[in-house]
Amino acid sequence: MSRVLALDTATPACTLALYGEGNLCGRHEIVARAHNRHILGMLSAILGGRALADAVDIIACGIGPGSFTGLRVAVSVAQGLAWSQNMPVHGFCSLEAQAHTAGHQGLLQEGDRVLSAIDAQIDQFYGLWGEWRDGAFLADGEAFVCAPEGLLAESSRPATAVIGSGARYEDRMPSEVTSAARWFPDVTPDARVMAELLGDGVLALQPEPAHALSPQYVQREIGWKKLSEQGRRD
């Protein structure tokens, strides 16, 4: 059992948690475009005056895909903390973390065909297909980015659950792959779930040096838009 500090800022959620010796302490806040102003304060609150080296064995970091700025915040914080203490890191996919969070919240059923999706905010979304089996999300294939209308090219099998902010494109996704779907657009990665799963060994830790950690940018001829071109956000 390892003492795991987990963090993820790939979505509007700024989430950080510490799990060790059966104890879980975490913070999870929706603070779009303000992760850098909150995450170190959240860490200080979680440590409660303890030195990082006295409370943590490994730092687990969500590496995306997701917000370009958010990914850099998470990775830079994880690397800085790890370098300061000569501590190993573990990178995890934010889309997988989002699916595990949905399962932990009781939203997924055994055998569900799951599409985990994060809004790329450029009229596209990041996605990952998988299944919920025996209390775990099993990804098939790799993360991708596409326009909602292009989802059929990524899989012809219908989803039974679509989770994450990418679900806001429901009306534009092909009915062939979403006709059987349940929609959960408010789910975000939760570091509390990942810290516990990794700390208990339910998910395998793969320690690596801090310099090896890097954001997972999944881009395929993305047409970037200025904020003024993206339209009003709800």
C-alpha positions in Angstrom: 0.0 0.0 0.0 1.4 3.4 -1.1 0.7 6.8 0.2 -0.6 8.6 -2.9 -1.0 12.3 -3.6 -3.3 12.5 -6.7 -4.2 15.6 -8.7 -6.0 16.5 -11.9 -6.8 19.9 -13.6 -7.7 18.7 -17.1 -11.3 19.9 -16.7 -12.9 22.8 -14.9 -12.5 20.7 -11.7 -9.5 21.4 -9.6 -9.1 18.2 -7.7 -6.4 17.0 -5.3 -6.4 14.2 -2.7 -4.1 12.3 -0.4 -4.7 8.6 0.5 -2.6 6.5 2.8 -2.8 4.1 5.7 -6.6 3.9 5.1 -7.2 7.6 5.4 -8.5 9.7 2.5 -8.5 13.5 2.5 -9.3 15.6 -0.6 -10.5 18.7 -2.2 -12.7 19.0 -5.3 -13.7 22.4 -6.7 -15.1 23.7 -10.0 -12.8 26.6 -10.7 -12.5 27.0 -14.5 -9.4 28.9 -15.6 -8.2 29.3 -12.0 -6.5 26.0 -11.1 -3.1 27.7 -10.6 -4.6 30.0 -8.0 -6.2 27.2 -5.9 -4.2 24.0 -6.2 -1.3 24.8 -3.8 -3.7 26.1 -1.2 -5.6 22.9 -1.5 -2.4 21.0 -1.0 -1.5 22.9 2.1 -4.9 22.2 3.6 -4.6 18.5 2.9 -1.2 18.2 4.3 -2.3 19.9 7.5 1.2 21.1 8.5 3.0 17.9 7.6 6.0 17.9 5.3 5.3 16.4 1.9 8.0 13.7 2.4 6.4 12.6 5.7 3.0 12.1 4.1 3.5 11.0 0.5 5.3 8.2 -1.3 4.3 8.9 -4.9 2.5 11.7 -6.8 -0.1 10.7 -9.3 -1.1 13.2 -11.9 -3.8 13.4 -14.5 -2.0 14.1 -17.8 -5.1 14.7 -20.0 -6.3 15.0 -22.5 -8.1 18.2 -21.6 -7.6 21.9 -21.1 -4.2 22.9 -22.5 -3.5 25.3 -19.7 -5.0 22.9 -17.1 -2.7 20.1 -18.1 0.4 22.3 -17.8 -0.7 23.3 -14.3 -1.1 19.7 -13.1 2.1 18.5 -14.7 4.2 21.4 -13.6 2.9 21.2 -10.0 3.5 17.4 -9.9 7.0 17.7 -11.3 8.0 20.6 -9.0 6.8 18.7 -5.9 8.5 15.5 -7.0 11.8 17.2 -7.9 11.9 18.9 -4.6 11.7 15.6 -2.7 13.3 13.2 -5.2 9.9 11.5 -5.3 8.5 9.3 -8.1 5.4 10.2 -10.2 2.7 8.3 -11.9 0.7 9.7 -14.9 -2.9 8.7 -15.5 -5.4 9.4 -18.3 -7.9 12.0 -17.2 -10.6 10.3 -19.3 -10.0 7.0 -17.5 -10.1 8.9 -14.2 -13.5 10.4 -15.2 -14.9 7.0 -16.0 -13.7 5.5 -12.7 -15.3 8.5 -10.9 -18.6 7.8 -12.6 -18.4 4.2 -11.5 -17.6 5.2 -8.0 -20.6 7.4 -8.0 -22.8 4.5 -8.9 -23.7 5.8 -12.3 -22.3 2.8 -14.3 -23.7 -0.7 -14.4 -21.9 -3.9 -15.1 -21.2 -4.4 -18.8 -21.9 -0.7 -19.7 -20.3 0.4 -22.9 -18.9 3.8 -21.8 -17.9 6.9 -23.7 -15.8 9.2 -21.5 -15.8 12.6 -23.1 -14.3 16.0 -22.3 -15.3 19.2 -24.1 -12.3 20.5 -26.1 -14.1 23.9 -26.3 -13.3 24.2 -30.0 -16.4 22.5 -31.4 -14.8 19.2 -30.7 -14.4 16.8 -27.8 -11.8 14.4 -26.4 -13.1 10.9 -26.1 -12.2 7.4 -24.9 -14.3 4.2 -25.3 -14.3 1.4 -22.8 -16.5 -0.9 -20.7 -17.3 -1.1 -17.0 -16.4 -4.6 -15.8 -16.0 -5.9 -12.3 -15.9 -2.5 -10.8 -13.3 -1.0 -13.1 -13.2 0.9 -16.4 -11.4 -1.1 -19.1 -10.4 1.2 -22.0 -10.4 -0.2 -25.5 -8.3 1.8 -28.0 -6.8 5.2 -27.2 -8.0 8.7 -26.5 -9.1 10.6 -29.6 -10.4 14.0 -30.5 -13.2 14.6 -33.0 -16.2 16.7 -33.9 -19.5 15.3 -32.6 -20.6 14.3 -36.1 -17.4 12.3 -36.5 -18.0 10.0 -33.6 -19.1 7.1 -35.8 -15.6 6.9 -37.2 -14.2 6.1 -33.8 -16.6 3.3 -33.0 -19.7 1.7 -34.5 -20.8 0.1 -31.2 -23.5 2.0 -29.3 -22.8 3.5 -26.0 -24.9 2.8 -22.9 -23.4 5.7 -20.9 -21.8 8.9 -22.0 -20.0 10.8 -19.2 -18.3 14.1 -18.9 -18.6 17.6 -20.4 -18.3 16.3 -24.0 -21.9 15.0 -23.5 -23.1 18.6 -24.1 -22.8 17.7 -27.8 -25.5 15.1 -27.4 -27.8 16.5 -30.2 -25.0 16.4 -32.7 -23.6 12.9 -32.1 -24.8 10.1 -34.5 -27.8 8.3 -33.1 -26.2 5.0 -34.2 -23.7 5.2 -31.4 -25.7 7.1 -28.8 -29.3 5.8 -29.1 -28.9 3.6 -26.1 -27.0 6.1 -24.0 -27.6 7.5 -20.5 -26.1 11.0 -20.2 -24.0 12.3 -17.3 -22.5 15.6 -18.4 -21.5 16.8 -14.9 -19.0 14.1 -14.1 -15.4 15.2 -13.8 -12.2 13.4 -12.8 -12.0 13.1 -9.0 -8.6 12.8 -7.4 -10.1 11.2 -4.3 -11.2 8.2 -6.4 -7.9 7.9 -8.1 -5.8 8.3 -5.0 -7.7 5.5 -3.3 -7.7 3.1 -6.3 -3.9 3.6 -6.8 -3.1 3.5 -3.1 -4.9 0.3 -2.6 -3.4 -1.3 -5.7 -6.8 -1.7 -7.5 -5.1 0.3 -10.3 -1.4 -0.4 -10.9 1.1 2.3 -10.0 3.9 2.8 -12.5 6.5 5.0 -10.8 8.7 7.1 -13.1 11.1 10.0 -12.6 9.6 13.5 -12.6 11.2 14.5 -15.9 9.3 11.7 -17.7 5.9 13.1 -16.9 4.3 15.0 -19.8 0.8 16.2 -20.8 -1.2 14.0 -23.2 -2.1 16.3 -26.0 -4.6 14.5 -28.3 -4.8 16.8 -31.4 -5.8 16.1 -34.9 -5.8 19.1 -37.1 -7.7 21.1 -34.5 -9.0 24.5 -35.7 -8.3 26.7 -32.7 -10.8 29.5 -32.1 -10.3 32.7 -30.2 -12.5 33.1 -27.1 -14.6 35.6 -29.0 -15.3 33.0 -31.6 -16.3 30.2 -29.2 -19.7 31.6 -28.4 -21.3 32.0 -25.0 -20.7 29.2 -22.5 -23.4 28.0 -20.1 
